[in-house]
């Protein structure tokens, strides 16, 4: 076996492991209220673009189409910008992970009619989440709890959204459309 190839594989696995550890540390700090939540004026299109950029290469490698829209384009909110970015990144990363090659993923952000709330929707053409697996929104839980599961991770991708500590009240859900 080629030494360079072996080192490349070790490097990839080390980066993945570091990301998992950092994700666990970030989540546990959030749950222990050891994170300072900033409340500042945010332009949602800019924050969401960071999340989209983070997963764009991974989606492209899988041949996935990623769409993104914010209405109105200059939509501003008062929230924690890092928290919004974290939620968007986790939800999009989850969508990329569970969407097959050549699938579609979208992020749509709209102002609700009451002018006080915003609806952020991440959708995909992935495997879906049946009602009985809504427990996947709990921390350290995955839809497939078996040891031989197909997808990696520690089960935090969906857990960020429903907590709402970083972004205010969050309603969540998943549905299978097939």
Secondary structure, DSSP 8 states (H G I E B T S, - for coil): --HHHHHHHHHHHHHHHHHHHHHHHHHHHHHTT-S----EEEEHHHHHHHHHHHHHHHHHHTT-EEEEEEESTT-EEEE-HHHHHHHHHHHHHHHHHHS-TT-EEEEEEEE-TTSS-EEEEEEESSS---GGGGGGGSTT--S--STT-SS-S-S-TTHHHHH-TTTS----------
